[in-house]
């Protein structure tokens, strides 16, 4: 379905993505992990065509989308929706209108300027919000919602495009653990129930293992791991992140259960040290 071959992006003398290749057959829930600056965001932006590749090929269903322009490029961006860490909503606009912006690529300039939407689109937007558990917030301004709610509005906007692929660039990086879990569960349901491919940039290993069927690790612009969550061992994680033996997955976790377990371990260690100090 999706084929990426030796995809490269250079900024002057710096190479952000270095000959990345991967194939996605059928539908999948994929997590991309790696340190900041590993090339994760640049890779997604090239797939969506927000950024042009310096070299390499992106094919979807046998069609080369690497060099599309104009209407063909906009059509591809409708098929390949993008969700951002900072939501990219219009803060002072109501929630349902933000969701309806997912239809802009197929609407005329006239209807866009005058904010004219068919009733069928409005009903569909509310149905999607209801599916994500936030239909009650439809008339509110986006800025009045919590971060987790705003991210679900951004997901709803992406679903309004009826995309075949959803790309999510660090969708939970700015969220607390409870909202992060809600957002990841929503993306997982969309993959399973709708049969859509979802590719997420993630910054925690436990999240990738819990929600994704396939994990890709990037380091210095290169793909250095591509396998199942079970194959993502601690030693492999150290290699991806360039970390030493003191690398702790729990310390970077956003999963509630892992955090609680990590806090319990920390308390146990502190108790042992205090006992040793008073012995």
ZADO-1210 file (C-alpha; in nm, 4 decimals, padded with zeros to 6 digits):
<atoms>
<atom x="00.0000" y="00.0000" z="00.0000" code="UNK" pos="1"/>
<atom x="00.2665" y="00.2532" z="00.1070" code="UNK" pos="2"/>
<atom x="00.6223" y="00.2222" z="-00.0194" code="UNK" pos="3"/>
<atom x="00.9035" y="00.4540" z="00.0841" code="UNK" pos="4"/>
<atom x="01.2365" y="00.3992" z="-00.0866" code="UNK" pos="5"/>
<atom x="01.5606" y="00.5723" z="00.0176" code="UNK" pos="6"/>
<atom x="01.3761" y="00.8877" z="00.1210" code="UNK" pos="7"/>
<atom x="01.6221" y="01.1649" z="00.2019" code="UNK" pos="8"/>
<atom x="01.5930" y="01.5216" z="00.3225" code="UNK" pos="9"/>
<atom x="01.8873" y="01.7602" z="00.3377" code="UNK" pos="10"/>
<atom x="01.9015" y="02.1089" z="00.4828" code="UNK" pos="11"/>
<atom x="02.2200" y="02.2528" z="00.3400" code="UNK" pos="12"/>
<atom x="02.5028" y="02.0281" z="00.4568" code="UNK" pos="13"/>
<atom x="02.2845" y="01.8603" z="00.7210" code="UNK" pos="14"/>
<atom x="02.0934" y="01.5409" z="00.6459" code="UNK" pos="15"/>
<atom x="01.7724" y="01.5197" z="00.8509" code="UNK" pos="16"/>
<atom x="01.6495" y="01.1932" z="00.6966" code="UNK" pos="17"/>
<atom x="01.9067" y="00.9615" z="00.5425" code="UNK" pos="18"/>
<atom x="01.7853" y="00.7066" z="00.2822" code="UNK" pos="19"/>
<atom x="01.4861" y="00.5861" z="00.4857" code="UNK" pos="20"/>
<atom x="01.3017" y="00.2867" z="00.3378" code="UNK" pos="21"/>
<atom x="00.9895" y="00.1085" z="00.4596" code="UNK" pos="22"/>
<atom x="00.6874" y="-00.0744" z="00.3209" code="UNK" pos="23"/>
<atom x="00.3403" y="-00.0804" z="00.4734" code="UNK" pos="24"/>
<atom x="00.1139" y="-00.3487" z="00.3303" code="UNK" pos="25"/>
<atom x="-00.2527" y="-00.3450" z="00.4200" code="UNK" pos="26"/>
<atom x="-00.3389" y="-00.1342" z="00.7233" code="UNK" pos="27"/>
<atom x="-00.1186" y="-00.0920" z="01.0271" code="UNK" pos="28"/>
<atom x="-00.0692" y="00.0955" z="01.3525" code="UNK" pos="29"/>
<atom x="00.2943" y="00.2037" z="01.3490" code="UNK" pos="30"/>
<atom x="00.4963" y="00.3915" z="01.6092" code="UNK" pos="31"/>
<atom x="00.8155" y="00.5764" z="01.5200" code="UNK" pos="32"/>
<atom x="01.0530" y="00.6338" z="01.8108" code="UNK" pos="33"/>
<atom x="01.3880" y="00.8066" z="01.8531" code="UNK" pos="34"/>
<atom x="01.5593" y="01.0999" z="02.0158" code="UNK" pos="35"/>
<atom x="01.4723" y="01.4602" z="01.9337" code="UNK" pos="36"/>
<atom x="01.6399" y="01.5428" z="01.6043" code="UNK" pos="37"/>
<atom x="01.6357" y="01.1800" z="01.4854" code="UNK" pos="38"/>
<atom x="01.4316" y="01.2776" z="01.1771" code="UNK" pos="39"/>
<atom x="01.0884" y="01.1503" z="01.2837" code="UNK" pos="40"/>
<atom x="00.8926" y="01.4699" z="01.2166" code="UNK" pos="41"/>
<atom x="01.0746" y="01.5380" z="00.8907" code="UNK" pos="42"/>
<atom x="00.9881" y="01.1888" z="00.7686" code="UNK" pos="43"/>
<atom x="00.6162" y="01.2398" z="00.8349" code="UNK" pos="44"/>
<atom x="00.6191" y="01.5850" z="00.6769" code="UNK" pos="45"/>
<atom x="00.7718" y="01.4403" z="00.3603" code="UNK" pos="46"/>
<atom x="00.5129" y="01.1614" z="00.3462" code="UNK" pos="47"/>
<atom x="00.2338" y="01.4200" z="00.3789" code="UNK" pos="48"/>
<atom x="00.4159" y="01.6455" z="00.1274" code="UNK" pos="49"/>
<atom x="00.4361" y="01.9370" z="00.3692" code="UNK" pos="50"/>
<atom x="00.8085" y="01.9153" z="00.2934" code="UNK" pos="51"/>
<atom x="00.9670" y="01.8077" z="-00.0345" code="UNK" pos="52"/>
<atom x="01.2137" y="01.5200" z="-00.0382" code="UNK" pos="53"/>
<atom x="01.5698" y="01.5832" z="-00.1537" code="UNK" pos="54"/>
<atom x="01.5825" y="01.2308" z="-00.2941" code="UNK" pos="55"/>
<atom x="01.3927" y="00.9030" z="-00.2865" code="UNK" pos="56"/>
<atom x="01.0406" y="00.7846" z="-00.3660" code="UNK" pos="57"/>
<atom x="00.7031" y="00.7807" z="-00.1908" code="UNK" pos="58"/>
<atom x="00.4427" y="00.5537" z="-00.3504" code="UNK" pos="59"/>
<atom x="00.0882" y="00.4887" z="-00.2376" code="UNK" pos="60"/>
<atom x="-00.1221" y="00.2163" z="-00.4000" code="UNK" pos="61"/>
<atom x="00.1247" y="00.2108" z="-00.6879" code="UNK" pos="62"/>
<atom x="00.1086" y="00.5875" z="-00.7489" code="UNK" pos="63"/>
<atom x="00.4151" y="00.8070" z="-00.7123" code="UNK" pos="64"/>
<atom x="00.3235" y="01.0963" z="-00.4824" code="UNK" pos="65"/>
<atom x="00.6772" y="01.2285" z="-00.4341" code="UNK" pos="66"/>
<atom x="00.6498" y="01.5163" z="-00.6812" code="UNK" pos="67"/>
<atom x="00.2767" y="01.5909" z="-00.6963" code="UNK" pos="68"/>
<atom x="00.1761" y="01.9567" z="-00.7316" code="UNK" pos="69"/>
<atom x="-00.1412" y="02.1642" z="-00.7283" code="UNK" pos="70"/>
<atom x="-00.4743" y="01.9824" z="-00.7056" code="UNK" pos="71"/>
<atom x="-00.3093" y="01.6387" z="-00.7163" code="UNK" pos="72"/>
<atom x="-00.0946" y="01.7273" z="-00.4148" code="UNK" pos="73"/>
<atom x="-00.3968" y="01.8600" z="-00.2234" code="UNK" pos="74"/>
<atom x="-00.5879" y="01.5416" z="-00.3034" code="UNK" pos="75"/>
<atom x="-00.3012" y="01.3360" z="-00.1607" code="UNK" pos="76"/>
<atom x="-00.2974" y="01.5487" z="00.1550" code="UNK" pos="77"/>
<atom x="-00.6690" y="01.4724" z="00.1944" code="UNK" pos="78"/>
<atom x="-00.5926" y="01.1002" z="00.1723" code="UNK" pos="79"/>
<atom x="-00.3003" y="01.1421" z="00.4124" code="UNK" pos="80"/>
<atom x="-00.4214" y="01.3480" z="00.7098" code="UNK" pos="81"/>
<atom x="-00.1793" y="01.5096" z="00.9543" code="UNK" pos="82"/>
<atom x="-00.2210" y="01.5587" z="01.3303" code="UNK" pos="83"/>
<atom x="00.0240" y="01.7865" z="01.5103" code="UNK" pos="84"/>
<atom x="00.1575" y="01.8114" z="01.8648" code="UNK" pos="85"/>
<atom x="00.0242" y="02.1678" z="01.9025" code="UNK" pos="86"/>
<atom x="-00.3207" y="02.0800" z="01.7597" code="UNK" pos="87"/>
<atom x="-00.3189" y="02.3629" z="01.4973" code="UNK" pos="88"/>
<atom x="-00.6788" y="02.4615" z="01.5694" code="UNK" pos="89"/>
<atom x="-00.8308" y="02.8073" z="01.5301" code="UNK" pos="90"/>
<atom x="-00.8575" y="02.8996" z="01.9026" code="UNK" pos="91"/>
<atom x="-01.1457" y="03.1507" z="01.8819" code="UNK" pos="92"/>
<atom x="-01.3512" y="02.9373" z="01.6426" code="UNK" pos="93"/>
<atom x="-01.6069" y="02.6891" z="01.7715" code="UNK" pos="94"/>
<atom x="-01.5187" y="02.3223" z="01.7846" code="UNK" pos="95"/>
<atom x="-01.7522" y="02.2011" z="01.5102" code="UNK" pos="96"/>
<atom x="-01.6202" y="02.4638" z="01.2670" code="UNK" pos="97"/>
<atom x="-01.2647" y="02.3526" z="01.3406" code="UNK" pos="98"/>
<atom x="-01.3670" y="01.9966" z="01.2566" code="UNK" pos="99"/>
<atom x="-01.5360" y="02.1128" z="00.9346" code="UNK" pos="100"/>
<atom x="-01.2031" y="02.2591" z="00.8244" code="UNK" pos="101"/>
<atom x="-01.1157" y="01.9008" z="00.7387" code="UNK" pos="102"/>
<atom x="-01.3288" y="01.9449" z="00.4256" code="UNK" pos="103"/>
<atom x="-01.1444" y="02.2537" z="00.2947" code="UNK" pos="104"/>
<atom x="-00.9461" y="02.0665" z="00.0300" code="UNK" pos="105"/>
<atom x="-01.2670" y="01.9685" z="-00.1490" code="UNK" pos="106"/>
<atom x="-01.4559" y="02.2968" z="-00.1084" code="UNK" pos="107"/>
<atom x="-01.4590" y="02.6096" z="-00.3229" code="UNK" pos="108"/>
<atom x="-01.3032" y="02.9370" z="-00.2123" code="UNK" pos="109"/>
<atom x="-01.6493" y="03.0996" z="-00.2019" code="UNK" pos="110"/>
<atom x="-01.7961" y="02.8512" z="00.0461" code="UNK" pos="111"/>
<atom x="-01.4798" y="02.8673" z="00.2549" code="UNK" pos="112"/>
<atom x="-01.4818" y="03.2493" z="00.2817" code="UNK" pos="113"/>
<atom x="-01.8467" y="03.2624" z="00.3844" code="UNK" pos="114"/>
<atom x="-01.8258" y="02.9570" z="00.6115" code="UNK" pos="115"/>
<atom x="-02.1017" y="02.7736" z="00.4246" code="UNK" pos="116"/>
<atom x="-02.1234" y="02.4029" z="00.5010" code="UNK" pos="117"/>
<atom x="-02.3784" y="02.1448" z="00.3850" code="UNK" pos="118"/>
<atom x="-02.5997" y="02.0057" z="00.6607" code="UNK" pos="119"/>
<atom x="-02.4654" y="01.6598" z="00.5836" code="UNK" pos="120"/>
<atom x="-02.1111" y="01.7747" z="00.6681" code="UNK" pos="121"/>
<atom x="-02.2268" y="01.9400" z="00.9906" code="UNK" pos="122"/>
<atom x="-02.4077" y="01.6232" z="01.0983" code="UNK" pos="123"/>
<atom x="-02.1038" y="01.4124" z="01.0144" code="UNK" pos="124"/>
<atom x="-01.8749" y="01.6441" z="01.2132" code="UNK" pos="125"/>
<atom x="-02.0983" y="01.6091" z="01.5201" code="UNK" pos="126"/>
<atom x="-02.1115" y="01.2304" z="01.4760" code="UNK" pos="127"/>
<atom x="-01.7313" y="01.2170" z="01.4717" code="UNK" pos="128"/>
<atom x="-01.7115" y="01.4370" z="01.7825" code="UNK" pos="129"/>
<atom x="-01.9617" y="01.2077" z="01.9524" code="UNK" pos="130"/>
<atom x="-01.7506" y="00.9062" z="01.8602" code="UNK" pos="131"/>
<atom x="-01.4548" y="01.0734" z="02.0297" code="UNK" pos="132"/>
<atom x="-01.6590" y="01.1611" z="02.3380" code="UNK" pos="133"/>
<atom x="-01.6608" y="01.5394" z="02.2972" code="UNK" pos="134"/>
<atom x="-01.9862" y="01.6159" z="02.1094" code="UNK" pos="135"/>
<atom x="-02.1071" y="01.8221" z="02.4087" code="UNK" pos="136"/>
<atom x="-01.8250" y="02.0676" z="02.3371" code="UNK" pos="137"/>
<atom x="-01.9241" y="02.1274" z="01.9719" code="UNK" pos="138"/>
<atom x="-02.0491" y="02.4880" z="02.0221" code="UNK" pos="139"/>
<atom x="-01.7593" y="02.5949" z="02.2469" code="UNK" pos="140"/>
<atom x="-01.4526" y="02.7833" z="02.1328" code="UNK" pos="141"/>
<atom x="-01.1582" y="02.5508" z="02.0820" code="UNK" pos="142"/>
<atom x="-00.9495" y="02.7571" z="02.3257" code="UNK" pos="143"/>
<atom x="-01.1937" y="02.6722" z="02.6075" code="UNK" pos="144"/>
<atom x="-01.1083" y="02.3014" z="02.5901" code="UNK" pos="145"/>
<atom x="-00.8331" y="02.1132" z="02.7693" code="UNK" pos="146"/>
<atom x="-00.5264" y="01.9977" z="02.5796" code="UNK" pos="147"/>
<atom x="-00.6537" y="01.6411" z="02.5524" code="UNK" pos="148"/>
<atom x="-00.9926" y="01.7595" z="02.4269" code="UNK" pos="149"/>
<atom x="-00.8271" y="01.9883" z="02.1710" code="UNK" pos="150"/>
<atom x="-00.6189" y="01.6975" z="02.0415" code="UNK" pos="151"/>
<atom x="-00.9374" y="01.4941" z="01.9967" code="UNK" pos="152"/>
<atom x="-01.0841" y="01.7859" z="01.7996" code="UNK" pos="153"/>
<atom x="-00.7737" y="01.7710" z="01.5788" code="UNK" pos="154"/>
<atom x="-00.8310" y="01.3971" z="01.5312" code="UNK" pos="155"/>
<atom x="-01.1949" y="01.4662" z="01.4413" code="UNK" pos="156"/>
<atom x="-01.0815" y="01.7238" z="01.1836" code="UNK" pos="157"/>
<atom x="-00.8508" y="01.4620" z="01.0319" code="UNK" pos="158"/>
<atom x="-01.1362" y="01.2101" z="01.0159" code="UNK" pos="159"/>
<atom x="-01.3519" y="01.4661" z="00.8302" code="UNK" pos="160"/>
<atom x="-01.1056" y="01.4259" z="00.5432" code="UNK" pos="161"/>
<atom x="-01.1930" y="01.0537" z="00.5313" code="UNK" pos="162"/>
<atom x="-00.8218" y="00.9747" z="00.4908" code="UNK" pos="163"/>
<atom x="-00.6626" y="00.6409" z="00.4119" code="UNK" pos="164"/>
<atom x="-00.3586" y="00.7255" z="00.6255" code="UNK" pos="165"/>
<atom x="-00.3343" y="00.9317" z="00.9443" code="UNK" pos="166"/>
<atom x="00.0056" y="01.0717" z="01.0395" code="UNK" pos="167"/>
<atom x="00.0364" y="01.1912" z="01.3993" code="UNK" pos="168"/>
<atom x="00.3453" y="01.3932" z="01.4912" code="UNK" pos="169"/>
<atom x="00.4019" y="01.3588" z="01.8679" code="UNK" pos="170"/>
<atom x="00.0245" y="01.3694" z="01.9364" code="UNK" pos="171"/>
<atom x="00.0634" y="01.3173" z="02.3138" code="UNK" pos="172"/>
<atom x="00.3915" y="01.4986" z="02.3826" code="UNK" pos="173"/>
<atom x="00.2215" y="01.7948" z="02.5521" code="UNK" pos="174"/>
<atom x="-00.0482" y="01.5958" z="02.7355" code="UNK" pos="175"/>
<atom x="-00.0712" y="01.4576" z="03.0871" code="UNK" pos="176"/>
<atom x="-00.0789" y="01.0759" z="03.1251" code="UNK" pos="177"/>
<atom x="-00.4598" y="01.0476" z="03.1462" code="UNK" pos="178"/>
<atom x="-00.5197" y="01.2544" z="02.8321" code="UNK" pos="179"/>
<atom x="-00.2310" y="01.0826" z="02.6545" code="UNK" pos="180"/>
<atom x="-00.3973" y="00.7478" z="02.7167" code="UNK" pos="181"/>
<atom x="-00.7341" y="00.8756" z="02.5908" code="UNK" pos="182"/>
<atom x="-00.5810" y="01.0095" z="02.2689" code="UNK" pos="183"/>
<atom x="-00.3816" y="00.6926" z="02.1991" code="UNK" pos="184"/>
<atom x="-00.6871" y="00.4747" z="02.2630" code="UNK" pos="185"/>
<atom x="-00.8834" y="00.6896" z="02.0157" code="UNK" pos="186"/>
<atom x="-00.6156" y="00.6480" z="01.7474" code="UNK" pos="187"/>
<atom x="-00.6042" y="00.2730" z="01.8094" code="UNK" pos="188"/>
<atom x="-00.9844" y="00.2437" z="01.7724" code="UNK" pos="189"/>
<atom x="-00.9719" y="00.4410" z="01.4486" code="UNK" pos="190"/>
<atom x="-00.7144" y="00.1975" z="01.3130" code="UNK" pos="191"/>
<atom x="-00.9082" y="-00.1107" z="01.4204" code="UNK" pos="192"/>
<atom x="-01.2654" y="00.0010" z="01.3471" code="UNK" pos="193"/>
<atom x="-01.2056" y="00.2028" z="01.0302" code="UNK" pos="194"/>
<atom x="-00.9212" y="-00.0002" z="00.8819" code="UNK" pos="195"/>
<atom x="-00.7005" y="00.3079" z="00.8469" code="UNK" pos="196"/>
<atom x="-00.3233" y="00.3093" z="00.8661" code="UNK" pos="197"/>
<atom x="-00.2025" y="00.5243" z="01.1566" code="UNK" pos="198"/>
<atom x="00.1639" y="00.6257" z="01.1845" code="UNK" pos="199"/>
<atom x="00.2589" y="00.8042" z="01.5097" code="UNK" pos="200"/>
<atom x="00.5790" y="00.9706" z="01.6177" code="UNK" pos="201"/>
<atom x="00.6149" y="00.8828" z="01.9848" code="UNK" pos="202"/>
<atom x="00.8666" y="00.9674" z="02.2541" code="UNK" pos="203"/>
<atom x="00.8024" y="00.6810" z="02.4958" code="UNK" pos="204"/>
<atom x="00.8712" y="00.3122" z="02.4451" code="UNK" pos="205"/>
<atom x="00.5853" y="00.1841" z="02.6583" code="UNK" pos="206"/>
<atom x="00.3325" y="00.3784" z="02.4489" code="UNK" pos="207"/>
<atom x="00.4720" y="00.2336" z="02.1266" code="UNK" pos="208"/>
<atom x="00.4646" y="-00.1184" z="02.2701" code="UNK" pos="209"/>
<atom x="00.1123" y="-00.0879" z="02.4065" code="UNK" pos="210"/>
<atom x="-00.0673" y="00.0650" z="02.1092" code="UNK" pos="211"/>
<atom x="00.1355" y="-00.0213" z="01.7990" code="UNK" pos="212"/>
<atom x="00.1701" y="-00.3428" z="01.6008" code="UNK" pos="213"/>
<atom x="00.4977" y="-00.2304" z="01.4491" code="UNK" pos="214"/>
<atom x="00.7723" y="-00.0040" z="01.5797" code="UNK" pos="215"/>
<atom x="01.0305" y="00.1852" z="01.3761" code="UNK" pos="216"/>
<atom x="01.3371" y="00.3281" z="01.5473" code="UNK" pos="217"/>
<atom x="01.5278" y="00.6229" z="01.4015" code="UNK" pos="218"/>
<atom x="01.8707" y="00.7521" z="01.4919" code="UNK" pos="219"/>
<atom x="02.0573" y="01.0346" z="01.3163" code="UNK" pos="220"/>
<atom x="01.8105" y="01.0303" z="01.0282" code="UNK" pos="221"/>
<atom x="01.8377" y="00.6573" z="00.9621" code="UNK" pos="222"/>
<atom x="01.5973" y="00.3741" z="01.0333" code="UNK" pos="223"/>
<atom x="01.7909" y="00.1464" z="01.2670" code="UNK" pos="224"/>
<atom x="01.5039" y="-00.0750" z="01.3862" code="UNK" pos="225"/>
<atom x="01.1865" y="-00.2049" z="01.2209" code="UNK" pos="226"/>
<atom x="01.0025" y="-00.4804" z="01.4000" code="UNK" pos="227"/>
<atom x="00.7308" y="-00.5883" z="01.6412" code="UNK" pos="228"/>
<atom x="00.6934" y="-00.4443" z="01.9916" code="UNK" pos="229"/>
<atom x="00.8201" y="-00.7749" z="02.1309" code="UNK" pos="230"/>
<atom x="01.1445" y="-00.7339" z="01.9366" code="UNK" pos="231"/>
<atom x="01.2040" y="-00.3907" z="02.0894" code="UNK" pos="232"/>
<atom x="01.4289" y="-00.5022" z="02.3731" code="UNK" pos="233"/>
<atom x="01.5914" y="-00.2694" z="02.6244" code="UNK" pos="234"/>
<atom x="01.9277" y="-00.3246" z="02.4529" code="UNK" pos="235"/>
<atom x="01.7744" y="-00.2294" z="02.1176" code="UNK" pos="236"/>
<atom x="01.6210" y="00.0802" z="02.2779" code="UNK" pos="237"/>
<atom x="01.9633" y="00.1812" z="02.4106" code="UNK" pos="238"/>
<atom x="02.0996" y="00.1577" z="02.0572" code="UNK" pos="239"/>
<atom x="01.8152" y="00.3645" z="01.9117" code="UNK" pos="240"/>
<atom x="01.8536" y="00.6371" z="02.1739" code="UNK" pos="241"/>
<atom x="02.2313" y="00.6169" z="02.1998" code="UNK" pos="242"/>
<atom x="02.1951" y="00.5587" z="02.5737" code="UNK" pos="243"/>
<atom x="02.4155" y="00.3865" z="02.8274" code="UNK" pos="244"/>
<atom x="02.3513" y="00.1063" z="03.0715" code="UNK" pos="245"/>
<atom x="02.1683" y="00.3452" z="03.3074" code="UNK" pos="246"/>
<atom x="01.8902" y="00.3979" z="03.0495" code="UNK" pos="247"/>
<atom x="01.5485" y="00.3751" z="03.2216" code="UNK" pos="248"/>
<atom x="01.2281" y="00.3300" z="03.0266" code="UNK" pos="249"/>
<atom x="01.0130" y="00.4101" z="03.3316" code="UNK" pos="250"/>
<atom x="01.1761" y="00.7516" z="03.3651" code="UNK" pos="251"/>
<atom x="01.0416" y="00.8564" z="03.0238" code="UNK" pos="252"/>
<atom x="00.7012" y="00.6915" z="03.0537" code="UNK" pos="253"/>
<atom x="00.3650" y="00.8615" z="03.0076" code="UNK" pos="254"/>
<atom x="00.1642" y="00.5469" z="03.0809" code="UNK" pos="255"/>
<atom x="-00.0208" y="00.5683" z="03.4120" code="UNK" pos="256"/>
<atom x="00.0531" y="00.2098" z="03.5155" code="UNK" pos="257"/>
<atom x="00.4228" y="00.2418" z="03.4385" code="UNK" pos="258"/>
<atom x="00.4463" y="00.5693" z="03.6256" code="UNK" pos="259"/>
<atom x="00.2820" y="00.4200" z="03.9318" code="UNK" pos="260"/>
<atom x="00.5117" y="00.1176" z="03.9126" code="UNK" pos="261"/>
<atom x="00.8132" y="00.3463" z="03.8728" code="UNK" pos="262"/>
<atom x="00.7113" y="00.5561" z="04.1726" code="UNK" pos="263"/>
<atom x="00.6658" y="00.2396" z="04.3805" code="UNK" pos="264"/>
<atom x="01.0122" y="00.1199" z="04.2824" code="UNK" pos="265"/>
<atom x="01.1613" y="00.4594" z="04.3692" code="UNK" pos="266"/>
<atom x="00.9943" y="00.4545" z="04.7107" code="UNK" pos="267"/>
<atom x="01.1234" y="00.1024" z="04.7764" code="UNK" pos="268"/>
<atom x="01.4791" y="00.2054" z="04.6818" code="UNK" pos="269"/>
<atom x="01.4593" y="00.5142" z="04.9066" code="UNK" pos="270"/>
<atom x="01.3388" y="00.2987" z="05.1967" code="UNK" pos="271"/>
<atom x="01.6308" y="00.0568" z="05.1524" code="UNK" pos="272"/>
<atom x="01.8806" y="00.3432" z="05.1432" code="UNK" pos="273"/>
<atom x="01.7335" y="00.4997" z="05.4569" code="UNK" pos="274"/>
<atom x="01.7514" y="00.1624" z="05.6333" code="UNK" pos="275"/>
<atom x="02.1157" y="00.1225" z="05.5301" code="UNK" pos="276"/>
<atom x="02.1986" y="00.4739" z="05.6492" code="UNK" pos="277"/>
<atom x="02.0544" y="00.4107" z="05.9979" code="UNK" pos="278"/>
<atom x="02.1939" y="00.0571" z="06.0336" code="UNK" pos="279"/>
</atoms>
